[in-house]
Amino acid sequence: MVVVAKSRRRPWKGSLIFSGVVLLATVSVMVFVPNERLVLEIGALLAGLAVGTLFLRFGLPRRWMGSVVLILFVVVWFALGTAGYAWFGGFIAGTFMGVAWGRAVKNRTVKPAAPWTVDEQGFDTLAEARRAAGEALHALDGKKQGRLFVEHGAARFEVTGGVGLGLVCHRSADTADEGSWAVTVRPGQVSDESVEIQMGKVEGLMPLRLVHDPAPVEAALADFFESPRSSSYGPEWMTGPEAEATRLTAY
């Protein structure tokens, strides 16, 4: 499904105006400068306009084709002799018309954001997001799969580390508020001992009381899906500077 954007900004208008100015200038030369090759000039103008528009609107399947188009543009320009200006003006006007066309289409077609996001992938339903997050959580290995995040609006849930290696879990009801971050704390753990938690190339020395097995993290994730915007996290969550400082995903 697509929606029509309500923004009044029209980023394609500038390109369309410039295209019109170039086209008008080229036509003016054809009208006010007598030339016996008028038919050839009109044909060159229309051909350049079509080629330039299609080239910039739809692009080319291979990068090297751009060089081919540029060479052909120059060859045709010189081959037409005195009528080459019509090809040149038409092509330049067409390129800006193609840009305007592409921007207009992009401005009109906007996909609505999915209500749930799991690791950059959008999901329309809670069940789909919950299933994807569960699978991603159990796939964490601290290396290639070293982090998981779930988003719902401004709310966010993050897990770093690996299953069997230790997991650190954070959540926020409003990511725009840095003071809203909370981290899960292991109940009854008062030791100052620290362990290394790895997330890909990033390593962090974490207090042992913040490192968990999968079970409590699964419970925290389930609670997030039930009430993502809740700021009452419960006694197992700790807020404050340490919660923000221990987010490996922030680095």
Number of C-alpha atoms within 10 A of each C-alpha: 6 9 10 10 13 8 8 6 9 12 13 20 16 14 19 19 15 16 24 16 13 19 20 15 12 20 18 11 13 19 11 8 9 9 14 7 11 15 11 15 22 17 15 24 26 17 17 24 27 18 20 26 25 17 18 18 19 12 13 13 8 7 9 9 12 14 10 10 15 10 12 12 18 13 12 15 19 15 11 15 9 12 22 20 19 28 29 23 23 29 27 21 28 30 24 25 28 27 23 25 21 16 17 15 11 13 17 15 13 13 11 9 11 14 14 22 20 22 14 11 12 17 17 12 11 14 11 14 21 18 12 17 22 16 11 17 25 14 16 23 21 23 14 11 17 25 26 21 20 25 26 20 15 13 22 22 23 20 24 27 29 25 17 13 17 21 26 27 28 27 30 26 24 19 16 11 10 13 14 18 27 26 25 25 22 16 11 7 12 11 9 9 11 14 15 14 23 23 21 15 9 13 14 15 13 19 19 19 19 23 24 21 15 18 9 16 19 16 10 20 23 15 13 22 19 11 13 23 16 13 15 9 20 8 9 13 20 17 17 13 13 12 22 18 11 20 21 23 15 7 8
